[in-house]
């Protein structure tokens, strides 16, 4: 519940009720040009005069739902809450999107068919010829991506510390709320603790391995999976450069695998406590994305392992598009419900999510971070055709909020610059 402390009395707002914030009561929260509006900048109201007949300002409030939501039956992580009545989607029917040249698509299938890629909704996977799709993406990286931090982030190297800091906070929250990832195995001389393994998918030069996975001091080994050989070859020197400002002394060892995600096969000798997938999932077709997530699911340490998926997303802030097709590098930016739909198809459920990384530039695509784990109970072994009614509380809370925002039917992009992609890992510039 959200508590309001304004006079004359306290008020309690139940989930999904509206909160009206009258901005003139919160002058400190408003960005004001002190030279143009010196009185208002001091916390006073603007006085309209014939010389200054109008005044306009914009305030952005980031409100996050903090309650627990579940189905009518009690499940881990929440209690019964009848406020959530919506059901997750059972298919992609009715989902629309666009591409970077402004063309509209009235379905997910139409988008994939335009790229000569077999849709995941088809049962005939034998005709799924995706060679040309993946060749375009691979060629884009070979031509545009240098084996440097600035190269893999498309000129946005200064954003890497902010991104890594947010990922560390996410892992900490995952540990505190769900007991996953960050707990080091106990060890003694008589009973050595089993080793823990992590994997960075689409590793590039090992940015996440160096800046997040190794500093956690949890994993004995990190596997780096990267399809571009020139990036993977540069990874050891980048990760273990002792003269670098961000060098971290660690006993963690690294292994390097040059493989695409669609061809990757998990190791047979050990399981992963954590699989980190960031800014690379967008290059997979739906069919390959589901198959890849299934392999990741099967590669997790039982009852403890978790997959973290961190990708650009669309379909927020009133937009109705569930996908944006980038024709330059053969990638698809998906909405959150699209990502969760694919995860559910792979037998995974959402256990924790940050809908948007707050400290990245606001004019970029939102970057949600979601932790996924294998389904438990009756849902785990079902032949899944869509998101079921037993979806986790976190997912159901998201879909309830999504349904409440679907009144805007305009479908217009927030900015004409949304189609401009200027980096190779998924950052999209919409600076106006």
C-alpha positions as CSV (number, residue, x, y, z in Angstrom):
1,X,0.0,0.0,0.0
2,X,1.0,3.6,-0.6
3,X,0.6,5.9,2.3
4,X,-0.1,9.6,1.9
5,X,1.1,11.9,4.7
6,X,-0.5,15.1,3.6
7,X,-2.8,16.9,6.0
8,X,-5.5,16.7,7.3
9,X,-5.1,12.9,7.8
10,X,-3.3,9.9,6.5
11,X,-4.8,8.1,3.6
12,X,-4.2,4.5,2.3
13,X,-4.4,3.9,-1.4
14,X,-5.1,0.3,-2.4
15,X,-3.4,-1.3,-5.5
16,X,-4.6,0.0,-8.8
17,X,-6.4,3.0,-7.5
18,X,-5.4,6.3,-8.9
19,X,-3.1,8.8,-7.1
20,X,-3.5,12.5,-8.0
21,X,-0.4,14.6,-7.4
22,X,-1.0,18.3,-7.6
23,X,2.4,19.6,-8.7
24,X,2.2,23.0,-7.2
25,X,2.6,21.3,-3.8
26,X,5.9,19.8,-4.7
27,X,8.1,22.7,-6.0
28,X,11.3,20.9,-5.2
29,X,10.4,18.0,-7.5
30,X,10.0,20.3,-10.5
31,X,12.9,21.3,-12.8
32,X,12.6,25.1,-13.3
33,X,14.8,27.5,-15.3
34,X,16.0,29.7,-12.4
35,X,16.8,32.6,-14.7
36,X,13.4,32.6,-16.5
37,X,11.3,31.8,-13.4
38,X,13.4,32.9,-10.3
39,X,10.4,33.2,-8.0
40,X,9.0,29.7,-8.8
41,X,12.5,28.3,-8.4
42,X,12.5,29.4,-4.8
43,X,9.3,27.4,-4.2
44,X,6.8,30.2,-4.9
45,X,3.9,30.1,-7.3
46,X,4.2,31.7,-10.7
47,X,2.4,35.0,-11.1
48,X,0.8,35.5,-14.6
49,X,1.0,39.0,-15.9
50,X,0.3,40.7,-19.2
51,X,4.0,40.5,-19.9
52,X,4.1,36.8,-19.0
53,X,0.6,35.5,-19.7
54,X,1.4,31.8,-19.8
55,X,3.6,29.3,-18.0
56,X,4.2,25.7,-18.8
57,X,6.3,22.9,-17.2
58,X,6.4,19.1,-17.4
59,X,6.8,16.8,-14.5
60,X,7.7,13.1,-14.7
61,X,6.7,10.8,-11.9
62,X,8.0,7.2,-11.8
63,X,5.5,5.2,-9.8
64,X,6.3,1.6,-9.0
65,X,3.8,-1.0,-7.8
66,X,5.1,-2.4,-4.6
67,X,2.4,-4.8,-3.5
68,X,2.2,-8.6,-3.9
69,X,-0.1,-10.2,-6.4
70,X,-1.0,-13.8,-7.0
71,X,-3.8,-16.0,-8.2
72,X,-6.7,-17.2,-6.0
73,X,-4.5,-20.0,-4.7
74,X,-1.5,-19.2,-2.5
75,X,1.9,-19.4,-4.0
76,X,5.4,-18.5,-3.1
77,X,6.2,-14.8,-3.0
78,X,2.7,-13.5,-2.4
79,X,-0.7,-13.9,-0.8
80,X,-4.2,-14.1,-2.3
81,X,-5.2,-10.9,-4.0
82,X,-8.4,-10.6,-5.9
83,X,-7.5,-7.2,-7.4
84,X,-5.8,-8.9,-10.3
85,X,-8.5,-10.3,-12.6
86,X,-6.7,-10.2,-15.9
87,X,-5.3,-13.3,-17.6
88,X,-2.0,-13.3,-19.5
89,X,-2.1,-13.6,-23.3
90,X,-2.4,-17.1,-24.7
91,X,-1.0,-16.1,-28.1
92,X,0.5,-13.2,-30.1
93,X,-2.8,-12.7,-32.0
94,X,-3.6,-9.0,-32.4
95,X,0.0,-7.8,-31.7
96,X,1.2,-5.1,-34.1
97,X,4.5,-3.4,-34.7
98,X,6.7,-1.5,-37.1
99,X,10.2,-1.5,-38.6
100,X,12.9,1.1,-38.8
101,X,11.7,2.3,-42.2
102,X,8.3,3.1,-40.9
103,X,6.4,0.1,-42.3
104,X,3.6,-1.2,-40.2
105,X,2.8,-4.9,-39.5
106,X,-0.6,-6.1,-38.4
107,X,0.8,-9.3,-36.8
108,X,3.9,-11.0,-35.5
109,X,3.7,-13.5,-38.3
110,X,3.5,-10.8,-41.0
111,X,6.7,-9.3,-39.6
112,X,8.6,-12.6,-39.7
113,X,7.2,-13.4,-43.2
114,X,8.5,-10.1,-44.5
115,X,12.0,-11.3,-43.5
116,X,11.5,-14.8,-45.0
117,X,11.7,-16.3,-41.5
118,X,9.4,-19.1,-40.3
119,X,7.2,-17.9,-37.5
120,X,7.2,-19.6,-34.1
121,X,3.4,-20.0,-34.4
122,X,3.8,-22.5,-37.3
123,X,4.2,-26.2,-36.4
124,X,6.3,-26.8,-39.5
125,X,9.9,-26.1,-38.3
126,X,11.5,-28.1,-41.1
127,X,11.0,-25.1,-43.4
128,X,12.5,-22.7,-41.0
129,X,15.3,-21.3,-43.1
130,X,16.9,-18.5,-41.1
131,X,20.3,-18.4,-42.7
132,X,20.0,-15.0,-44.4
133,X,18.5,-13.5,-41.2
134,X,21.5,-14.5,-39.1
135,X,24.1,-13.7,-41.8
136,X,22.9,-10.1,-41.8
137,X,23.3,-9.8,-38.1
138,X,26.7,-11.4,-38.1
139,X,27.9,-9.2,-41.0
140,X,26.7,-6.1,-39.1
141,X,28.9,-6.9,-36.1
142,X,31.9,-7.8,-38.3
143,X,31.7,-4.4,-40.1
144,X,30.6,-2.1,-37.2
145,X,31.9,-3.4,-33.9
146,X,35.4,-2.9,-32.8
147,X,36.9,-5.1,-30.0
148,X,36.8,-2.3,-27.4
149,X,34.3,-1.2,-24.8
150,X,33.3,1.8,-26.9
151,X,33.0,-0.5,-29.9
152,X,30.6,-3.1,-28.2
153,X,28.5,-0.2,-26.8
154,X,28.4,1.7,-30.0
155,X,30.2,4.8,-28.7
156,X,28.4,4.7,-25.3
157,X,31.2,3.4,-23.2
158,X,30.5,6.0,-20.4
159,X,27.1,4.3,-19.8
160,X,28.7,1.0,-18.9
161,X,29.3,1.8,-15.2
162,X,25.7,2.9,-14.8
163,X,24.5,-0.3,-16.4
164,X,26.7,-2.5,-14.3
165,X,25.7,-0.7,-11.1
166,X,22.1,-1.3,-11.9
167,X,22.8,-5.0,-12.6
168,X,24.5,-5.3,-9.2
169,X,21.5,-3.8,-7.5
170,X,19.2,-6.2,-9.4
171,X,21.3,-9.2,-8.2
172,X,21.3,-7.9,-4.7
173,X,17.5,-7.6,-4.8
174,X,17.3,-11.1,-6.3
175,X,19.2,-12.5,-3.4
176,X,17.4,-10.6,-0.7
177,X,13.9,-11.3,-2.0
178,X,14.3,-14.8,-3.5
179,X,17.6,-16.2,-2.0
180,X,19.1,-16.6,-5.5
181,X,22.5,-16.0,-7.1
182,X,24.6,-14.2,-4.6
183,X,25.0,-16.8,-1.9
184,X,28.5,-18.3,-1.8
185,X,28.6,-22.0,-1.1
186,X,29.9,-22.9,2.4
187,X,33.2,-24.5,2.4
188,X,35.4,-26.4,4.9
189,X,38.4,-28.6,4.8
190,X,36.3,-31.8,5.3
191,X,33.5,-31.0,3.0
192,X,34.6,-28.8,0.1
193,X,31.7,-26.8,-1.4
194,X,30.6,-27.6,-4.9
195,X,31.8,-25.2,-7.5
196,X,29.4,-22.6,-8.9
197,X,29.3,-21.7,-12.6
198,X,27.9,-18.7,-14.4
199,X,27.5,-18.0,-18.1
200,X,27.5,-14.7,-20.1
201,X,25.6,-15.0,-23.4
202,X,26.6,-12.7,-26.2
203,X,29.6,-11.8,-24.1
204,X,31.5,-9.6,-26.6
205,X,34.8,-8.8,-24.9
206,X,33.5,-9.9,-21.5
207,X,32.1,-6.6,-20.2
208,X,29.5,-8.2,-17.9
209,X,31.9,-10.9,-16.8
210,X,34.5,-8.4,-15.7
211,X,32.2,-5.7,-14.3
212,X,29.6,-7.9,-12.6
213,X,30.0,-11.7,-12.5
214,X,33.6,-11.8,-11.3
215,X,33.3,-9.0,-8.7
216,X,30.4,-10.9,-7.1
217,X,33.0,-13.3,-5.7
218,X,30.5,-16.1,-6.0
219,X,31.4,-18.0,-9.1
220,X,34.4,-20.4,-9.5
221,X,34.1,-20.3,-13.3
222,X,32.4,-18.0,-15.9
223,X,31.8,-19.3,-19.4
224,X,31.7,-16.6,-22.2
225,X,29.6,-17.5,-25.3
226,X,30.1,-15.1,-28.2
227,X,29.6,-15.7,-32.0
228,X,32.1,-13.0,-33.2
229,X,35.6,-14.4,-33.1
230,X,37.4,-11.1,-33.1
231,X,35.5,-10.0,-30.0
232,X,36.0,-13.2,-28.1
233,X,39.7,-13.2,-28.9
234,X,40.0,-9.8,-27.2
235,X,38.1,-10.9,-24.1
236,X,41.0,-12.3,-22.0
237,X,43.2,-9.2,-22.4
238,X,40.2,-7.0,-21.5
239,X,39.1,-9.0,-18.5
240,X,42.5,-9.6,-16.9
241,X,44.2,-6.3,-17.8
242,X,45.9,-5.5,-14.5
243,X,46.8,-2.0,-15.4
244,X,43.1,-1.1,-16.0
245,X,41.2,1.2,-13.6
246,X,38.5,-1.4,-13.2
247,X,40.7,-4.4,-12.6
248,X,39.3,-6.8,-10.1
249,X,41.5,-9.4,-8.5
250,X,39.5,-12.7,-8.6
251,X,40.1,-16.4,-8.4
252,X,37.4,-16.9,-11.0
253,X,38.5,-18.7,-14.1
254,X,37.0,-18.1,-17.5
255,X,36.3,-20.3,-20.5
256,X,35.6,-19.0,-24.0
257,X,33.1,-20.5,-26.5
258,X,32.8,-19.1,-30.0
259,X,29.2,-20.0,-30.8
260,X,25.9,-18.4,-31.9
261,X,23.1,-18.6,-29.4
262,X,20.9,-20.6,-31.8
263,X,23.7,-23.3,-32.0
264,X,24.9,-23.2,-28.4
265,X,24.7,-26.4,-26.5
266,X,25.1,-26.4,-22.7
267,X,27.9,-28.3,-21.0
268,X,27.2,-31.8,-19.8
269,X,29.6,-31.9,-16.8
270,X,28.2,-29.0,-14.7
271,X,25.2,-26.7,-14.3
272,X,24.9,-22.9,-14.1
273,X,23.8,-21.0,-11.0
274,X,23.3,-17.9,-13.3
275,X,23.0,-17.4,-17.0
276,X,23.2,-13.7,-18.0
277,X,21.6,-12.7,-21.4
278,X,22.0,-9.0,-22.3
279,X,21.5,-7.1,-25.5
280,X,21.7,-10.2,-27.7
281,X,18.4,-12.0,-27.4
282,X,16.9,-9.5,-29.9
283,X,18.9,-11.2,-32.7
284,X,17.1,-14.6,-32.3
285,X,14.0,-15.5,-34.2
286,X,11.0,-16.6,-32.1
287,X,11.5,-20.3,-32.8
288,X,15.2,-20.1,-32.0
289,X,14.6,-17.9,-28.9
290,X,12.3,-20.5,-27.4
291,X,14.6,-23.4,-28.2
292,X,17.6,-21.4,-26.7
293,X,15.7,-20.6,-23.5
294,X,14.8,-24.3,-23.1
295,X,18.4,-25.2,-23.3
296,X,19.3,-22.5,-20.8
297,X,16.5,-23.8,-18.5
298,X,17.9,-27.4,-18.7
299,X,21.4,-26.1,-18.0
300,X,20.4,-24.5,-14.6
301,X,21.4,-25.8,-11.2
302,X,18.2,-27.5,-9.9
303,X,16.1,-25.4,-7.5
304,X,18.6,-22.5,-7.4
305,X,19.6,-21.5,-10.9
306,X,18.2,-18.4,-12.6
307,X,18.3,-16.8,-16.0
308,X,18.6,-13.0,-16.2
309,X,17.3,-11.5,-19.4
310,X,18.2,-7.8,-19.9
311,X,17.0,-6.3,-23.2
312,X,15.6,-3.2,-24.9
313,X,11.8,-3.2,-25.0
314,X,9.0,-1.3,-26.6
315,X,5.3,-1.0,-26.0
316,X,5.6,1.3,-23.0
317,X,4.3,4.8,-22.1
318,X,1.2,4.5,-24.1
319,X,2.7,2.9,-27.2
320,X,0.8,-0.1,-28.6
321,X,3.6,-1.7,-30.7
322,X,4.8,-5.0,-29.4
323,X,7.8,-5.2,-31.7
324,X,10.2,-3.0,-33.6
325,X,12.1,-4.6,-36.5
326,X,15.6,-3.2,-37.2
327,X,16.3,-3.8,-40.8
328,X,20.0,-2.9,-40.6
329,X,21.2,-5.5,-38.1
330,X,18.4,-8.0,-38.3
331,X,17.1,-7.7,-34.8
332,X,13.7,-7.3,-33.1
333,X,13.0,-5.2,-30.0
334,X,10.2,-6.8,-28.2
335,X,7.7,-5.6,-25.6
336,X,7.9,-7.0,-22.1
337,X,4.8,-9.1,-22.6
338,X,6.4,-10.5,-25.8
339,X,9.5,-11.4,-23.9
340,X,7.5,-13.0,-21.1
341,X,5.4,-14.9,-23.7
342,X,8.6,-16.5,-25.2
343,X,9.9,-17.3,-21.8
344,X,6.6,-19.0,-20.9
345,X,6.8,-21.0,-24.1
346,X,10.1,-22.3,-22.9
347,X,8.8,-23.4,-19.5
348,X,10.1,-20.4,-17.6
349,X,8.3,-18.1,-15.2
350,X,9.2,-14.6,-14.0
351,X,10.4,-14.4,-10.4
352,X,11.7,-10.8,-10.3
353,X,11.6,-7.9,-12.6
354,X,12.8,-4.3,-12.9
355,X,10.6,-2.8,-15.6
356,X,13.0,0.0,-16.6
357,X,16.6,0.9,-15.6
358,X,16.1,4.3,-14.2
359,X,19.6,5.8,-14.6
360,X,20.0,5.4,-18.3
361,X,19.1,8.2,-20.7
362,X,15.3,8.6,-20.8
363,X,15.3,9.1,-24.5
364,X,16.4,5.5,-25.2
365,X,14.3,2.4,-25.4
366,X,13.5,1.2,-21.9
367,X,15.7,-1.6,-20.6
368,X,13.8,-4.0,-18.4
369,X,15.7,-6.7,-16.4
370,X,13.9,-9.9,-15.6
371,X,14.9,-13.0,-13.6
372,X,13.5,-16.3,-15.0
373,X,13.4,-19.7,-13.4
374,X,12.0,-23.1,-14.4
375,X,8.3,-23.5,-13.7
376,X,7.3,-25.6,-10.8
377,X,4.2,-27.7,-10.1
378,X,1.7,-28.8,-12.7
379,X,2.7,-26.1,-15.2
380,X,6.3,-27.3,-15.4
381,X,5.6,-30.3,-17.7
382,X,2.6,-29.0,-19.6
383,X,2.6,-28.6,-23.4
384,X,2.6,-24.8,-23.2
385,X,0.8,-22.9,-26.0
386,X,0.8,-19.6,-24.1
387,X,1.1,-18.0,-20.7
388,X,-1.0,-20.0,-18.3
389,X,-3.2,-18.9,-15.3
390,X,-0.5,-20.2,-13.0
391,X,2.0,-17.6,-14.2
392,X,4.0,-16.1,-11.3
393,X,2.7,-13.2,-9.2
394,X,5.2,-10.8,-10.7
395,X,4.1,-11.6,-14.3
396,X,0.4,-11.3,-13.4
397,X,0.9,-8.0,-11.7
398,X,2.6,-6.7,-14.9
399,X,-0.2,-7.9,-17.2
400,X,-2.8,-6.3,-14.9
401,X,-1.0,-3.0,-15.2
402,X,-0.6,-3.4,-18.9
403,X,-4.3,-3.9,-19.4
404,X,-5.0,-0.7,-17.6
405,X,-2.8,1.2,-20.0
406,X,-4.3,-0.1,-23.3
407,X,-6.9,2.8,-23.7
408,X,-4.5,4.7,-25.9
409,X,-5.1,3.3,-29.4
410,X,-3.0,5.8,-31.3
411,X,0.0,3.5,-31.8
412,X,2.2,6.5,-32.6
413,X,5.9,6.3,-31.7
414,X,7.1,8.6,-28.9
415,X,9.6,10.2,-31.2
416,X,10.5,10.1,-34.8
417,X,14.1,9.4,-33.7
418,X,13.0,6.0,-32.3
419,X,14.0,4.4,-35.5
420,X,17.6,5.6,-35.4
421,X,20.0,3.0,-34.2
422,X,23.6,4.1,-33.6
423,X,25.2,1.2,-31.7
424,X,25.7,-2.5,-32.0
425,X,24.4,-3.8,-28.7
426,X,20.8,-2.5,-28.8
427,X,21.1,1.1,-27.6
428,X,18.8,3.2,-29.7
429,X,19.1,7.0,-29.8
430,X,16.0,9.1,-29.6
431,X,17.6,12.4,-28.5
432,X,15.4,15.3,-29.6
